[in-house]
Amino acid sequence: QVQLVESGGGLVQAGGSLRLSCAASGRTFSMYTMGWFRQAPGKEREFVAAVTWSTGSPYYGDSVKGRFTISRDNAKNTVYLQMNSLNPEDTAVYYCAGKGAGSGSRYLAPSYDYWGQGTQVTVSS
């Protein structure tokens, strides 16, 4: 099993920044990709970003490209999401997720095996 714990959410004004962290523990060697998803009230869970654990290769959703940066620290088993130029449309619960190799598309939530509890990000206008 893998446990994922997010932190770093909060309230920020439009144009501001936040950094989310996701600490992984347990059988972390089984993780190939770590991702961030978000879900706003009444909306489906949306892909935000993902990173390949071994190489650090990043992938982004269209709505966050150029504003968000995903990174990982292998020594700390932690993935980060640096969010800049936030706007009210970024308001959502942000979830960290992990998947093994070959278990579906990194862009789709059902492909992920492990999920954190979520952290709220609220951007005020």
ZARO-880731 format. One line per 8 residues: number of its first residue (from 0); for each residue x, y, z of N, C-alpha, C. Coordinates in pm, 1 decimal. Example, Ala and Ser with C-alpha at 12.3 -4.5 7.8 and 13.67 -1.06 7.14 Angstrom:
% residues 2
0	1319.0:-569.0:780.0:1230.0:-450.0:780.0:1320.0:-330.0:780.0 | 1285.0:-225.0:708.0:1367.0:-106.0:714.0:1290.0:3.0:787.0
//
This chain:
% residues 125
0	83.2:-120.4:0.0:0.0:0.0:0.0:86.5:125.3:0.0 | 28.2:231.6:-51.0:94.8:361.8:-54.4:1.9:462.4:11.4 | 58.2:545.3:95.3:-18.1:652.4:158.4:30.2:786.0:102.1 | -65.6:871.8:70.4:-35.3:1003.5:15.0:-100.7:1109.7:102.6 | -22.8:1209.1:140.6:-74.1:1315.7:226.3:-40.5:1450.1:163.0 | -145.4:1524.9:129.3:-126.8:1656.9:69.6:-121.4:1765.2:177.0 | -56.7:1873.7:143.3:-54.4:1991.2:229.9:-28.1:2113.4:144.0 | -54.2:2230.7:200.8:-21.2:2354.3:132.5:-137.3:2431.2:74.4
8	-257.7:2376.3:83.3:-371.9:2448.5:31.3:-405.5:2569.0:118.0 | -499.9:2650.0:69.6:-540.8:2766.8:147.5:-613.6:2867.3:62.0 | -625.9:2986.3:116.2:-694.8:3097.2:50.6:-591.0:3196.0:-1.5 | -606.6:3235.0:-127.5:-512.3:3328.6:-188.3:-589.2:3421.1:-281.7 | -539.3:3539.2:-298.6:-602.6:3633.2:-391.3:-562.9:3602.1:-534.5 | -646.8:3643.3:-626.4:-617.0:3624.7:-768.1:-482.3:3687.2:-801.6 | -404.6:3614.4:-880.8:-270.7:3658.2:-914.8:-163.3:3606.3:-821.8 | -205.6:3547.7:-711.2:-111.4:3497.2:-612.2:-60.9:3357.4:-644.4
16	16.4:3304.5:-549.5:79.4:3173.3:-568.1:59.2:3085.7:-445.0 | 62.4:2956.2:-468.4:62.6:2857.1:-361.5:149.1:2740.4:-405.8 | 205.4:2668.2:-309.5:275.8:2545.7:-341.0:214.9:2431.6:-261.5 | 169.6:2331.7:-333.6:115.9:2211.3:-270.9:225.8:2105.6:-261.7 | 217.4:2027.9:-155.8:310.6:1916.9:-137.5:231.7:1788.2:-121.0 | 290.8:1678.6:-165.5:231.0:1546.1:-149.5:341.2:1451.8:-102.5 | 330.7:1408.9:21.1:429.6:1317.6:77.9:380.0:1174.4:65.1 | 463.4:1091.0:7.2:428.3:950.5:-14.1:502.2:862.1:85.2
24	434.1:759.9:132.9:496.9:662.4:222.7:443.3:524.2:191.1 | 510.7:423.2:242.0:470.0:286.3:214.7:548.1:230.3:95.5 | 481.2:157.1:11.1:544.6:89.9:-102.4:565.1:187.9:-217.7 | 640.3:291.9:-191.3:658.0:397.1:-291.3:735.4:350.1:-413.5 | 811.4:241.7:-399.6:886.3:191.3:-514.9:793.7:143.2:-625.5 | 667.0:119.1:-590.8:571.5:72.4:-691.9:514.2:186.2:-774.3 | 543.8:309.3:-734.8:489.6:424.1:-806.1:572.9:457.7:-928.8 | 506.2:477.9:-1041.4:575.6:518.0:-1164.4:544.9:662.5:-1199.7
32	422.5:702.1:-1174.7:377.8:837.9:-1206.0:302.5:893.6:-1086.3 | 328.6:1018.4:-1057.1:252.3:1090.8:-955.8:177.1:1203.9:-1024.4 | 52.6:1220.1:-987.7:-27.5:1321.9:-1053.2:-102.4:1410.1:-954.8 | -145.4:1523.0:-1007.2:-235.5:1612.4:-933.5:-363.8:1627.2:-1015.4 | -474.5:1613.3:-946.6:-605.8:1636.0:-1004.9:-677.0:1738.5:-917.9 | -782.1:1797.2:-972.9:-863.3:1889.1:-893.7:-1010.3:1868.2:-927.1 | -1092.2:1902.0:-828.5:-1235.2:1888.1:-847.6:-1306.2:2005.9:-782.2 | -1378.0:2081.0:-864.5:-1458.7:2192.3:-816.4:-1601.3:2142.2:-794.3
40	-1679.0:2210.1:-710.9:-1816.4:2167.3:-683.6:-1897.2:2154.3:-812.3 | -1962.8:2041.1:-828.6:-2047.2:2019.0:-943.9:-1973.8:1986.1:-1071.8 | -1842.3:1968.8:-1064.2:-1762.8:1940.0:-1183.6:-1690.6:1806.3:-1168.5 | -1649.5:1751.2:-1280.8:-1574.0:1627.3:-1279.0:-1430.2:1653.6:-1234.1 | -1367.6:1546.1:-1188.3:-1227.3:1556.8:-1148.6:-1142.7:1582.2:-1273.5 | -1056.5:1681.1:-1264.4:-981.4:1729.9:-1379.7:-831.2:1705.4:-1361.7 | -768.3:1658.8:-1466.7:-623.6:1640.5:-1464.4:-553.7:1776.4:-1459.3 | -457.0:1789.5:-1369.4:-380.6:1912.8:-1356.7:-237.7:1892.5:-1406.7
48	-168.7:1796.7:-1349.4:-28.4:1773.9:-1385.4:13.5:1635.3:-1338.2 | 120.1:1585.2:-1399.2:177.0:1457.8:-1357.3:327.0:1460.5:-1380.4 | 396.7:1376.4:-1307.7:541.2:1366.2:-1323.0:581.3:1219.7:-1313.7 | 673.0:1181.5:-1400.7:727.4:1046.5:-1394.8:828.5:1041.2:-1281.5 | 808.3:946.5:-1192.2:886.8:942.7:-1070.0:1036.4:930.5:-1097.2 | 1073.4:846.5:-1193.2:1215.7:817.9:-1215.3:1287.4:928.1:-1292.5 | 1221.4:983.8:-1394.9:1289.6:1079.1:-1482.3:1256.1:1224.1:-1450.8 | 1145.8:1246.9:-1382.1:1102.2:1384.0:-1356.7:1031.0:1448.3:-1473.6
56	999.4:1373.7:-1578.2:930.1:1430.6:-1693.3:792.2:1481.4:-1652.8 | 762.0:1608.9:-1683.2:633.5:1665.7:-1642.3:529.7:1664.5:-1754.6 | 405.1:1663.3:-1714.8:292.3:1668.3:-1807.5:188.7:1759.9:-1744.6 | 121.4:1841.0:-1828.0:28.1:1940.0:-1775.7:-103.7:1939.7:-1850.3 | -209.2:1975.1:-1776.4:-335.1:2001.5:-1839.8:-332.4:2137.1:-1908.6 | -414.7:2152.6:-2010.6:-411.5:2276.0:-2090.4:-442.1:2399.1:-2006.6 | -527.2:2386.0:-1908.1:-570.8:2502.8:-1832.2:-464.3:2555.6:-1736.8 | -358.3:2479.6:-1714.5:-256.0:2523.7:-1619.1:-118.8:2540.0:-1681.6
64	-105.3:2505.4:-1807.6:24.9:2517.2:-1873.5:76.5:2660.7:-1866.0 | 203.3:2672.3:-1830.4:265.0:2803.2:-1819.9:244.8:2870.1:-1685.4 | 156.2:2814.2:-1601.4:130.9:2874.8:-1469.9:170.5:2781.0:-1355.9 | 152.7:2652.2:-1375.8:182.3:2553.3:-1272.0:307.8:2475.5:-1309.5 | 380.8:2434.6:-1206.8:499.7:2352.1:-1226.6:497.2:2235.7:-1129.1 | 512.0:2116.4:-1182.3:518.4:1997.3:-1098.5:663.5:1952.4:-1087.6 | 700.8:1906.1:-969.6:836.5:1856.8:-949.3:832.6:1748.5:-841.7 | 941.5:1676.0:-830.4:947.9:1573.1:-726.9:1085.9:1570.9:-663.5
72	1086.7:1528.2:-538.8:1210.8:1510.2:-464.2:1215.7:1363.7:-423.9 | 1295.6:1286.6:-496.0:1300.2:1142.7:-472.0:1347.0:1109.4:-330.9 | 1441.2:1187.0:-280.6:1495.6:1157.7:-148.0:1390.1:1174.6:-39.2 | 1296.6:1266.2:-62.3:1191.8:1292.3:35.8:1060.9:1223.5:0.7 | 1057.4:1152.4:-110.9:933.2:1089.3:-157.0:819.0:1189.9:-160.2 | 847.3:1305.1:-213.4:750.8:1414.5:-213.0:738.4:1474.4:-352.4 | 615.0:1505.0:-387.9:584.9:1572.5:-514.0:527.9:1710.3:-480.6 | 565.9:1808.2:-561.5:522.4:1944.8:-538.4:444.3:1997.0:-658.8
80	355.1:2089.1:-631.1:284.5:2159.9:-737.5:293.5:2308.1:-705.7 | 377.6:2378.4:-779.9:389.4:2522.2:-765.5:286.2:2587.4:-855.3 | 197.5:2666.3:-794.8:87.7:2727.2:-869.0:104.4:2878.7:-866.6 | 123.9:2936.7:-983.3:139.7:3081.1:-996.4:25.0:3140.0:-1077.8 | 10.7:3271.0:-1069.7:-93.5:3342.1:-1145.5:-229.7:3277.1:-1126.6 | -262.4:3248.3:-1003.3:-388.3:3181.3:-974.2:-506.4:3271.6:-1004.9 | -614.6:3211.5:-1049.0:-737.8:3284.4:-1074.7:-853.4:3208.4:-1010.4 | -969.4:3272.5:-996.4:-1082.0:3207.1:-927.5:-1121.5:3073.1:-988.9
88	-1096.7:3053.7:-1117.9:-1131.2:2926.3:-1181.7:-1042.3:2811.1:-1132.2 | -935.6:2842.3:-1062.4:-849.3:2738.4:-1005.0:-900.6:2688.5:-870.1 | -1004.9:2750.1:-820.0:-1062.0:2708.0:-692.3:-1116.1:2565.9:-701.7 | -1068.3:2479.2:-614.9:-1107.4:2339.0:-616.9:-1040.5:2265.7:-501.3 | -1081.0:2141.8:-482.1:-1004.6:2052.1:-396.2:-899.9:1984.9:-484.5 | -776.7:1989.6:-441.4:-666.4:1932.8:-518.0:-625.4:1800.6:-454.6 | -614.9:1699.5:-540.4:-581.0:1564.2:-495.9:-448.9:1519.4:-557.1 | -369.0:1457.0:-475.1:-247.9:1390.5:-521.1:-282.3:1244.1:-547.7
96	-220.6:1187.4:-651.6:-250.6:1048.9:-686.3:-125.3:979.6:-738.3 | -122.6:847.8:-724.3:-8.8:771.5:-771.5:-52.4:648.5:-848.9 | 25.6:611.5:-950.3:-5.3:494.3:-1031.1:122.4:420.5:-1066.2 | 107.6:294.1:-1091.8:220.2:214.8:-1137.9:238.6:226.8:-1287.3 | 344.4:163.0:-1337.4:370.0:165.4:-1480.5:266.7:81.4:-1553.3 | 225.6:125.9:-1669.3:139.4:46.1:-1754.4:-3.2:32.5:-1709.2 | -47.2:114.5:-1614.3:-183.6:100.9:-1564.4:-271.9:213.9:-1614.5 | -268.4:241.0:-1745.1:-357.8:337.6:-1803.5:-293.6:473.8:-1823.7
104	-370.7:563.5:-1882.2:-321.7:696.8:-1916.7:-297.1:782.1:-1793.2 | -189.1:853.9:-1793.9:-156.3:942.3:-1683.0:-255.6:1057.9:-1673.3 | -332.8:1081.2:-1778.2:-424.2:1193.9:-1781.1:-562.6:1160.6:-1724.5 | -586.9:1036.9:-1694.0:-719.6:993.0:-1652.7:-720.3:947.4:-1507.1 | -813.9:998.6:-1430.6:-821.2:966.6:-1288.3:-836.5:816.9:-1259.9 | -919.2:744.4:-1335.8:-934.6:600.8:-1305.3:-805.1:519.5:-1319.6 | -704.1:577.2:-1384.5:-577.6:504.8:-1401.2:-495.9:499.1:-1273.1 | -528.6:584.2:-1178.6:-449.2:596.9:-1057.3:-499.1:503.8:-948.4
112	-402.2:445.3:-878.8:-434.0:344.7:-777.2:-446.6:404.3:-637.7 | -375.5:510.9:-612.3:-369.8:566.1:-476.9:-402.8:714.8:-480.7 | -473.5:758.4:-376.6:-517.2:896.6:-369.2:-497.0:951.3:-229.7 | -464.8:1081.6:-225.8:-462.3:1150.9:-98.7:-601.3:1197.5:-60.4 | -609.8:1262.4:53.8:-739.5:1304.7:106.3:-786.2:1436.5:45.2 | -697.1:1507.2:-22.3:-732.8:1633.3:-86.3:-702.2:1753.2:0.3 | -674.0:1864.4:-65.6:-649.8:1990.8:4.3:-721.3:2101.7:-71.8 | -789.0:2187.6:2.4:-871.1:2291.8:-59.1:-783.9:2409.8:-100.5
120	-806.1:2454.7:-223.7:-744.9:2577.6:-273.3:-858.3:2671.8:-312.7 | -857.6:2789.7:-254.0:-960.5:2888.9:-283.1:-892.1:3017.3:-329.8 | -931.4:3063.6:-447.7:-874.0:3185.1:-504.6:-984.1:3290.9:-508.5 | -962.6:3399.6:-439.1:-1062.1:3506.1:-434.3:-1032.4:3610.9:-541.1 | -1138.5:3671.2:-591.0:-1122.5:3771.1:-697.7:-1102.5:3910.3:-641.0
//
